[in-house]
Amino acid sequence: MLISDRSAAPVTPAARRRVPLPVAVGGGVVALVVCCALSLALGARSIPLSTVLRALAGSDHGPDADVVTGLRVPRTEIGVVVGGALGVAGAVAQGVTRNALASATTLGVNAGAGFAVVTAIFVLHLARPVEFMWFALVGAAGAAVLVHALARRPGDVDPVRLVLAGTVLTAVLASWTTALMLASQRTLDEARFWLAGSIGGRDLAVLVRVLPFVVVGLVLAAVVAPGLNALALGDEAARALGVPVARVRGLGGASVVLLAAASVAVAGPVPFVGLAAPHLVRPVLGTDHRRLLPACFVVGATLLVAADVLGRLAARPSELETGIVTAFLGAPLLAVLARKAAR
């Protein structure tokens, strides 16, 4: 056990008025189920829910049933896992850095994973997402370490400098990634759709390959959840409570890297899901990470599946990449949060 029960979030009158965890998570699960049902039924061609249910039960083997079971079910499953992983990664990143603007996107972790994968495509001629995992992991870890080093000051890590360092690193890596794609037509063809961020056209074999990394990342997040509550008080106060700050921050960072790298390997760098999920959950459940993290998984999964459905409907019979939809919806959120932080 990392820390004692003294590190748990204090119970205040405001906290007592929060929605009970089972009610909040139950409502989130219902919303997720609805989004999953829409994901199975809607697309370039709408399929009645009755046909969807028969296809899932195995009693219908027509063309529509084949679309449901062969294309939309894997796509929806990938959306749930990737969205949930991004939601938890965002909550842990914000807890570790004590910065409400932190996420795998704003800290440069997604950019690092994306740059490493594009470099592998350019140098090693990789072509399948199932081959991207290790490169995404190395790139995400390297970016996280570099951002932490740039933001560190004696005895502490500056939360503002973390986001600034992540923003600068993201810009640098994005320019290098673009240069690699422009230097090779084959790299451009392989990487451009993946970099947009999408869960369409992905094989379940990719999800199976990265699932152990997602599970380990979620376990690490659960282990450090009480410690993240103490970190919110500052490093010195957390140490006074007996919290091993370096260990909590290290395990939390490892969780973010694993979850972000696995998500990028499967779906490409999908932005803003990890940033938005914690901000949607906190007004309902409060700041206790033991309650926050499971709810962020549900909300993150709901956001990504919903964005994927919107992308399919926005340009029928074509579709927008999921990452484009989340960026379009998430950019205003980032502006609002930045303005709020400035005040």
C-alpha positions as a Markdown table, in Angstrom:
| # | Residue | x | y | z |
|---|---|---|---|---|
| 1 | Met | 0.0 | 0.0 | 0.0 |
| 2 | Leu | 1.5 | 3.3 | -1.0 |
| 3 | Ile | 0.0 | 5.6 | 1.6 |
| 4 | Ser | -2.2 | 5.6 | 4.7 |
| 5 | Asp | -5.8 | 6.5 | 4.8 |
| 6 | Arg | -4.9 | 10.0 | 6.0 |
| 7 | Ser | -4.3 | 10.9 | 2.3 |
| 8 | Ala | -7.9 | 10.3 | 1.4 |
| 9 | Ala | -9.8 | 13.4 | 0.2 |
| 10 | Pro | -11.4 | 15.2 | 3.1 |
| 11 | Val | -15.2 | 15.0 | 3.4 |
| 12 | Thr | -16.7 | 18.5 | 3.2 |
| 13 | Pro | -20.3 | 19.6 | 3.1 |
| 14 | Ala | -19.9 | 20.2 | -0.6 |
| 15 | Ala | -18.6 | 16.7 | -1.0 |
| 16 | Arg | -21.5 | 15.3 | 0.8 |
| 17 | Arg | -23.8 | 16.8 | -1.7 |
| 18 | Arg | -22.1 | 15.0 | -4.6 |
| 19 | Val | -24.1 | 12.5 | -6.6 |
| 20 | Pro | -23.5 | 9.0 | -5.1 |
| 21 | Leu | -20.9 | 7.0 | -7.1 |
| 22 | Pro | -23.3 | 4.1 | -8.1 |
| 23 | Val | -25.9 | 6.6 | -9.4 |
| 24 | Ala | -23.3 | 8.7 | -11.3 |
| 25 | Val | -21.5 | 5.7 | -12.8 |
| 26 | Gly | -24.9 | 4.0 | -13.5 |
| 27 | Gly | -26.1 | 7.0 | -15.5 |
| 28 | Gly | -22.8 | 7.1 | -17.3 |
| 29 | Val | -23.1 | 3.4 | -18.2 |
| 30 | Val | -26.6 | 4.0 | -19.6 |
| 31 | Ala | -25.3 | 6.9 | -21.7 |
| 32 | Leu | -22.5 | 4.6 | -22.9 |
| 33 | Val | -24.9 | 1.8 | -23.8 |
| 34 | Val | -27.0 | 4.2 | -25.8 |
| 35 | Cys | -24.0 | 5.5 | -27.7 |
| 36 | Cys | -22.9 | 1.9 | -28.4 |
| 37 | Ala | -26.3 | 1.1 | -29.7 |
| 38 | Leu | -26.2 | 4.1 | -32.0 |
| 39 | Ser | -22.7 | 3.1 | -33.1 |
| 40 | Leu | -24.0 | -0.3 | -34.1 |
| 41 | Ala | -27.0 | 1.1 | -35.9 |
| 42 | Leu | -25.8 | 4.2 | -37.7 |
| 43 | Gly | -23.3 | 4.9 | -40.4 |
| 44 | Ala | -23.1 | 5.2 | -44.1 |
| 45 | Arg | -26.2 | 3.0 | -44.0 |
| 46 | Ser | -28.6 | 2.9 | -41.1 |
| 47 | Ile | -29.6 | -0.5 | -39.8 |
| 48 | Pro | -32.7 | -1.1 | -37.6 |
| 49 | Leu | -32.1 | -1.9 | -34.0 |
| 50 | Ser | -34.1 | -5.1 | -34.4 |
| 51 | Thr | -31.6 | -6.3 | -37.0 |
| 52 | Val | -28.7 | -5.2 | -34.8 |
| 53 | Leu | -30.2 | -7.3 | -31.9 |
| 54 | Arg | -30.7 | -10.3 | -34.1 |
| 55 | Ala | -27.2 | -10.0 | -35.5 |
| 56 | Leu | -25.8 | -9.9 | -31.9 |
| 57 | Ala | -27.9 | -12.9 | -31.0 |
| 58 | Gly | -26.6 | -14.8 | -34.0 |
| 59 | Ser | -30.1 | -15.3 | -35.5 |
| 60 | Asp | -29.6 | -13.1 | -38.6 |
| 61 | His | -26.8 | -13.7 | -41.1 |
| 62 | Gly | -27.8 | -11.3 | -43.9 |
| 63 | Pro | -25.7 | -8.4 | -45.3 |
| 64 | Asp | -26.7 | -6.0 | -42.6 |
| 65 | Ala | -25.9 | -8.4 | -39.9 |
| 66 | Asp | -22.5 | -9.0 | -41.4 |
| 67 | Val | -21.9 | -5.2 | -41.3 |
| 68 | Val | -22.9 | -5.1 | -37.6 |
| 69 | Thr | -20.8 | -8.1 | -36.4 |
| 70 | Gly | -17.9 | -7.8 | -38.8 |
| 71 | Leu | -17.3 | -4.0 | -38.8 |
| 72 | Arg | -19.3 | -2.1 | -36.2 |
| 73 | Val | -18.9 | -4.3 | -33.2 |
| 74 | Pro | -15.1 | -4.3 | -33.4 |
| 75 | Arg | -15.2 | -0.6 | -34.0 |
| 76 | Thr | -17.4 | 0.0 | -31.0 |
| 77 | Glu | -15.3 | -2.2 | -28.7 |
| 78 | Ile | -12.1 | -0.4 | -29.8 |
| 79 | Gly | -13.9 | 3.0 | -29.1 |
| 80 | Val | -14.9 | 1.9 | -25.6 |
| 81 | Val | -11.4 | 0.7 | -24.6 |
| 82 | Val | -9.5 | 3.6 | -26.3 |
| 83 | Gly | -11.9 | 6.3 | -25.0 |
| 84 | Gly | -11.8 | 4.8 | -21.5 |
| 85 | Ala | -8.0 | 4.7 | -21.4 |
| 86 | Leu | -7.8 | 8.3 | -22.6 |
| 87 | Gly | -10.3 | 9.4 | -20.0 |
| 88 | Val | -8.3 | 7.8 | -17.1 |
| 89 | Ala | -5.0 | 9.0 | -18.6 |
| 90 | Gly | -6.3 | 12.5 | -18.5 |
| 91 | Ala | -7.5 | 12.3 | -14.9 |
| 92 | Val | -4.1 | 10.8 | -13.7 |
| 93 | Ala | -2.1 | 13.4 | -15.7 |
| 94 | Gln | -4.1 | 16.3 | -14.1 |
| 95 | Gly | -3.6 | 14.7 | -10.7 |
| 96 | Val | 0.1 | 14.1 | -11.1 |
| 97 | Thr | 0.8 | 17.6 | -12.4 |
| 98 | Arg | -1.8 | 19.5 | -10.3 |
| 99 | Asn | -2.8 | 21.2 | -13.6 |
| 100 | Ala | -6.4 | 21.2 | -14.9 |
| 101 | Leu | -5.1 | 21.6 | -18.5 |
| 102 | Ala | -2.9 | 18.5 | -18.4 |
| 103 | Ser | -3.6 | 15.5 | -20.6 |
| 104 | Ala | -1.7 | 13.2 | -22.9 |
| 105 | Thr | -2.3 | 15.7 | -25.7 |
| 106 | Thr | -1.2 | 18.9 | -23.9 |
| 107 | Leu | 1.8 | 17.2 | -22.2 |
| 108 | Gly | 3.2 | 16.1 | -25.6 |
| 109 | Val | 2.7 | 12.3 | -24.8 |
| 110 | Asn | 0.5 | 11.8 | -27.8 |
| 111 | Ala | 2.8 | 13.8 | -30.1 |
| 112 | Gly | 5.8 | 11.7 | -28.9 |
| 113 | Ala | 4.0 | 8.5 | -29.6 |
| 114 | Gly | 2.9 | 9.7 | -33.0 |
| 115 | Phe | 6.4 | 10.9 | -34.0 |
| 116 | Ala | 7.9 | 7.6 | -33.0 |
| 117 | Val | 5.4 | 5.7 | -35.1 |
| 118 | Val | 5.8 | 7.9 | -38.2 |
| 119 | Thr | 9.6 | 7.5 | -37.8 |
| 120 | Ala | 9.2 | 3.7 | -37.7 |
| 121 | Ile | 7.0 | 3.9 | -40.8 |
| 122 | Phe | 9.6 | 6.1 | -42.6 |
| 123 | Val | 12.6 | 4.0 | -41.6 |
| 124 | Leu | 11.3 | 0.4 | -41.2 |
| 125 | His | 8.5 | 0.6 | -43.7 |
| 126 | Leu | 5.8 | -0.5 | -41.2 |
| 127 | Ala | 2.3 | -0.6 | -42.6 |
| 128 | Arg | 0.0 | -2.2 | -40.0 |
| 129 | Pro | -1.2 | -0.6 | -36.7 |
| 130 | Val | -0.5 | -3.9 | -34.9 |
| 131 | Glu | 3.2 | -3.2 | -35.5 |
| 132 | Phe | 3.1 | 0.3 | -33.9 |
| 133 | Met | 2.8 | -0.6 | -30.2 |
| 134 | Trp | 6.4 | -0.7 | -29.1 |
| 135 | Phe | 7.3 | 2.5 | -31.1 |
| 136 | Ala | 4.3 | 4.3 | -29.6 |
| 137 | Leu | 5.3 | 3.2 | -26.1 |
| 138 | Val | 8.9 | 4.4 | -26.5 |
| 139 | Gly | 7.9 | 7.7 | -28.1 |
| 140 | Ala | 5.3 | 8.4 | -25.4 |
| 141 | Ala | 7.8 | 7.6 | -22.6 |
| 142 | Gly | 10.5 | 9.7 | -24.1 |
| 143 | Ala | 8.2 | 12.7 | -24.5 |
| 144 | Ala | 6.9 | 12.3 | -20.9 |
| 145 | Val | 10.5 | 12.2 | -19.5 |
| 146 | Leu | 11.6 | 15.2 | -21.6 |
| 147 | Val | 8.6 | 17.4 | -20.6 |
| 148 | His | 9.1 | 16.5 | -16.9 |
| 149 | Ala | 12.8 | 17.4 | -17.2 |
| 150 | Leu | 12.0 | 20.8 | -18.8 |
| 151 | Ala | 9.4 | 21.7 | -16.2 |
| 152 | Arg | 11.3 | 20.6 | -13.1 |
| 153 | Arg | 12.6 | 23.1 | -10.6 |
| 154 | Pro | 14.5 | 22.5 | -7.4 |
| 155 | Gly | 12.3 | 20.4 | -5.1 |
| 156 | Asp | 9.2 | 20.4 | -7.2 |
| 157 | Val | 7.6 | 20.4 | -10.7 |
| 158 | Asp | 6.0 | 23.6 | -11.9 |
| 159 | Pro | 2.5 | 22.7 | -13.2 |
| 160 | Val | 2.4 | 25.7 | -15.5 |
| 161 | Arg | 5.8 | 24.9 | -17.0 |
| 162 | Leu | 4.6 | 21.3 | -17.6 |
| 163 | Val | 1.9 | 22.4 | -19.9 |
| 164 | Leu | 4.1 | 25.0 | -21.6 |
| 165 | Ala | 6.9 | 22.4 | -22.1 |
| 166 | Gly | 4.3 | 20.0 | -23.5 |
| 167 | Thr | 2.9 | 22.5 | -25.9 |
| 168 | Val | 6.4 | 23.4 | -27.2 |
| 169 | Leu | 7.4 | 19.8 | -27.5 |
| 170 | Thr | 4.1 | 19.0 | -29.4 |
| 171 | Ala | 4.8 | 21.8 | -31.8 |
| 172 | Val | 8.4 | 20.6 | -32.4 |
| 173 | Leu | 7.4 | 17.0 | -32.9 |
| 174 | Ala | 4.5 | 17.9 | -35.1 |
| 175 | Ser | 6.9 | 19.8 | -37.4 |
| 176 | Trp | 9.3 | 16.9 | -37.5 |
| 177 | Thr | 6.5 | 14.4 | -38.2 |
| 178 | Thr | 5.3 | 16.6 | -41.1 |
| 179 | Ala | 8.8 | 16.8 | -42.5 |
| 180 | Leu | 9.1 | 13.0 | -42.5 |
| 181 | Met | 5.8 | 12.6 | -44.3 |
| 182 | Leu | 6.7 | 15.2 | -46.9 |
| 183 | Ala | 10.1 | 13.4 | -47.5 |
| 184 | Ser | 8.4 | 10.1 | -48.4 |
| 185 | Gln | 5.2 | 9.7 | -50.4 |
| 186 | Arg | 4.8 | 6.2 | -49.0 |
| 187 | Thr | 5.1 | 7.5 | -45.4 |
| 188 | Leu | 2.6 | 10.2 | -46.2 |
| 189 | Asp | 0.1 | 7.6 | -47.6 |
| 190 | Glu | 0.5 | 5.3 | -44.6 |
| 191 | Ala | 0.5 | 7.9 | -41.8 |
| 192 | Arg | -1.9 | 10.7 | -42.8 |
| 193 | Phe | -5.1 | 8.8 | -42.0 |
| 194 | Trp | -3.7 | 7.2 | -38.9 |
| 195 | Leu | -2.5 | 10.6 | -37.6 |
| 196 | Ala | -6.0 | 12.1 | -37.9 |
| 197 | Gly | -7.1 | 9.7 | -35.2 |
| 198 | Ser | -9.7 | 7.1 | -36.1 |
| 199 | Ile | -11.2 | 3.8 | -34.8 |
| 200 | Gly | -12.6 | 2.8 | -38.1 |
| 201 | Gly | -11.1 | 0.1 | -40.2 |
| 202 | Arg | -9.1 | -1.3 | -37.2 |
| 203 | Asp | -8.8 | -5.0 | -36.6 |
| 204 | Leu | -9.5 | -6.5 | -33.1 |
| 205 | Ala | -6.1 | -8.1 | -33.3 |
| 206 | Val | -4.7 | -4.6 | -32.7 |
| 207 | Leu | -6.8 | -4.2 | -29.6 |
| 208 | Val | -5.9 | -7.6 | -28.3 |
| 209 | Arg | -2.2 | -6.8 | -28.7 |
| 210 | Val | -2.4 | -3.6 | -26.6 |
| 211 | Leu | -4.9 | -4.7 | -24.1 |
| 212 | Pro | -2.3 | -5.9 | -21.5 |
| 213 | Phe | -0.8 | -2.4 | -21.6 |
| 214 | Val | -4.2 | -0.8 | -21.0 |
| 215 | Val | -4.9 | -3.2 | -18.1 |
| 216 | Val | -1.5 | -2.5 | -16.4 |
| 217 | Gly | -2.1 | 1.3 | -16.9 |
| 218 | Leu | -5.5 | 1.1 | -15.3 |
| 219 | Val | -4.1 | -1.0 | -12.4 |
| 220 | Leu | -1.4 | 1.6 | -11.8 |
| 221 | Ala | -4.0 | 4.4 | -11.9 |
| 222 | Ala | -6.0 | 2.6 | -9.2 |
| 223 | Val | -3.0 | 2.1 | -7.0 |
| 224 | Val | -1.9 | 5.8 | -7.1 |
| 225 | Ala | -5.5 | 7.2 | -6.7 |
| 226 | Pro | -5.2 | 7.9 | -3.0 |
| 227 | Gly | -1.8 | 9.4 | -3.5 |
| 228 | Leu | -3.1 | 11.8 | -6.1 |
| 229 | Asn | -5.6 | 13.1 | -3.6 |
| 230 | Ala | -2.6 | 14.0 | -1.3 |
| 231 | Leu | -0.6 | 15.5 | -4.2 |
| 232 | Ala | -3.4 | 18.1 | -4.7 |
| 233 | Leu | -2.2 | 19.6 | -1.4 |
| 234 | Gly | 1.3 | 20.1 | -2.7 |
| 235 | Asp | 4.5 | 18.0 | -2.5 |
| 236 | Glu | 5.5 | 19.2 | 0.9 |
| 237 | Ala | 2.1 | 18.6 | 2.5 |
| 238 | Ala | 1.9 | 15.2 | 0.8 |
| 239 | Arg | 5.3 | 14.3 | 2.3 |
| 240 | Ala | 4.1 | 15.4 | 5.7 |
| 241 | Leu | 1.2 | 13.0 | 5.4 |
| 242 | Gly | 3.7 | 10.2 | 4.7 |
| 243 | Val | 3.1 | 9.9 | 1.0 |
| 244 | Pro | 6.0 | 8.7 | -1.2 |
| 245 | Val | 5.7 | 11.6 | -3.7 |
| 246 | Ala | 8.3 | 10.4 | -6.1 |
| 247 | Arg | 6.8 | 6.9 | -6.3 |
| 248 | Val | 3.2 | 8.2 | -6.7 |
| 249 | Arg | 4.4 | 10.6 | -9.5 |
| 250 | Gly | 6.5 | 7.9 | -11.2 |
| 251 | Leu | 3.7 | 5.3 | -11.1 |
| 252 | Gly | 1.2 | 7.9 | -12.2 |
| 253 | Gly | 3.4 | 8.9 | -15.1 |
| 254 | Ala | 3.9 | 5.3 | -16.1 |
| 255 | Ser | 0.1 | 4.8 | -16.1 |
| 256 | Val | -0.4 | 7.9 | -18.4 |
| 257 | Val | 2.4 | 6.6 | -20.8 |
| 258 | Leu | 1.0 | 3.1 | -21.0 |
| 259 | Leu | -2.6 | 4.2 | -21.5 |
| 260 | Ala | -1.7 | 7.0 | -24.0 |
| 261 | Ala | 0.7 | 4.8 | -26.0 |
| 262 | Ala | -1.8 | 1.9 | -26.3 |
| 263 | Ser | -4.5 | 4.3 | -27.4 |
| 264 | Val | -2.2 | 6.0 | -30.0 |
| 265 | Ala | -1.1 | 2.6 | -31.3 |
| 266 | Val | -4.7 | 1.6 | -32.0 |
| 267 | Ala | -6.4 | 4.7 | -33.0 |
| 268 | Gly | -3.8 | 7.4 | -33.6 |
| 269 | Pro | -3.5 | 10.5 | -31.6 |
| 270 | Val | -7.1 | 11.3 | -30.7 |
| 271 | Pro | -7.1 | 14.7 | -28.9 |
| 272 | Phe | -9.1 | 16.3 | -26.1 |
| 273 | Val | -11.0 | 13.2 | -24.8 |
| 274 | Gly | -8.5 | 12.9 | -21.9 |
| 275 | Leu | -8.8 | 16.6 | -21.2 |
| 276 | Ala | -12.6 | 16.8 | -21.2 |
| 277 | Ala | -13.5 | 13.7 | -19.3 |
| 278 | Pro | -12.2 | 14.7 | -15.8 |
| 279 | His | -13.8 | 18.2 | -16.2 |
| 280 | Leu | -17.2 | 16.6 | -16.9 |
| 281 | Val | -16.9 | 14.3 | -13.9 |
| 282 | Arg | -15.6 | 16.5 | -11.2 |
| 283 | Pro | -18.7 | 18.8 | -10.9 |
| 284 | Val | -20.7 | 15.6 | -10.3 |
| 285 | Leu | -18.4 | 13.4 | -8.2 |
| 286 | Gly | -15.9 | 15.8 | -6.7 |
| 287 | Thr | -12.1 | 15.5 | -6.7 |
| 288 | Asp | -11.5 | 12.2 | -4.9 |
| 289 | His | -9.6 | 10.2 | -7.5 |
| 290 | Arg | -10.9 | 6.9 | -6.1 |
| 291 | Arg | -14.3 | 8.0 | -7.4 |
| 292 | Leu | -13.0 | 10.1 | -10.3 |
| 293 | Leu | -11.0 | 7.4 | -12.2 |
| 294 | Pro | -13.8 | 4.8 | -12.8 |
| 295 | Ala | -16.2 | 7.5 | -13.8 |
| 296 | Cys | -13.6 | 9.0 | -16.2 |
| 297 | Phe | -13.3 | 5.6 | -17.9 |
| 298 | Val | -17.0 | 5.5 | -18.6 |
| 299 | Val | -17.2 | 9.2 | -19.7 |
| 300 | Gly | -14.1 | 8.9 | -21.9 |
| 301 | Ala | -15.5 | 5.8 | -23.6 |
| 302 | Thr | -18.9 | 7.6 | -24.1 |
| 303 | Leu | -17.2 | 10.7 | -25.6 |
| 304 | Leu | -15.1 | 8.8 | -28.1 |
| 305 | Val | -17.9 | 6.5 | -29.2 |
| 306 | Ala | -20.3 | 9.5 | -29.5 |
| 307 | Ala | -17.6 | 11.4 | -31.5 |
| 308 | Asp | -17.2 | 8.5 | -33.8 |
| 309 | Val | -21.0 | 8.3 | -34.5 |
| 310 | Leu | -21.1 | 12.1 | -35.2 |
| 311 | Gly | -18.2 | 11.7 | -37.6 |
| 312 | Arg | -20.1 | 9.0 | -39.5 |
| 313 | Leu | -23.3 | 11.2 | -39.7 |
| 314 | Ala | -21.6 | 14.5 | -40.5 |
| 315 | Ala | -20.6 | 13.7 | -44.1 |
| 316 | Arg | -22.7 | 10.8 | -45.2 |
| 317 | Pro | -22.0 | 8.5 | -47.1 |
| 318 | Ser | -18.4 | 9.5 | -46.3 |
| 319 | Glu | -17.3 | 10.1 | -42.7 |
| 320 | Leu | -15.0 | 12.4 | -40.7 |
| 321 | Glu | -12.1 | 10.9 | -38.7 |
| 322 | Thr | -12.9 | 10.7 | -35.0 |
| 323 | Gly | -9.9 | 12.8 | -34.1 |
| 324 | Ile | -11.2 | 15.6 | -36.3 |
| 325 | Val | -14.5 | 15.6 | -34.5 |
| 326 | Thr | -12.9 | 15.5 | -31.0 |
| 327 | Ala | -10.5 | 18.4 | -32.0 |
| 328 | Phe | -13.4 | 20.4 | -33.3 |
| 329 | Leu | -15.4 | 20.0 | -30.1 |
| 330 | Gly | -12.4 | 20.0 | -27.7 |
| 331 | Ala | -10.6 | 23.2 | -28.9 |
| 332 | Pro | -13.3 | 25.5 | -27.5 |
| 333 | Leu | -13.2 | 23.6 | -24.2 |
| 334 | Leu | -9.4 | 24.1 | -24.0 |
| 335 | Ala | -9.9 | 27.9 | -24.6 |
| 336 | Val | -12.5 | 28.1 | -21.8 |
| 337 | Leu | -10.3 | 26.1 | -19.4 |
| 338 | Ala | -7.3 | 28.3 | -20.2 |
| 339 | Arg | -9.3 | 31.4 | -19.6 |
| 340 | Lys | -10.6 | 30.1 | -16.4 |
| 341 | Ala | -7.1 | 29.1 | -15.3 |
| 342 | Ala | -5.8 | 32.6 | -16.1 |
| 343 | Arg | -8.5 | 34.2 | -13.9 |
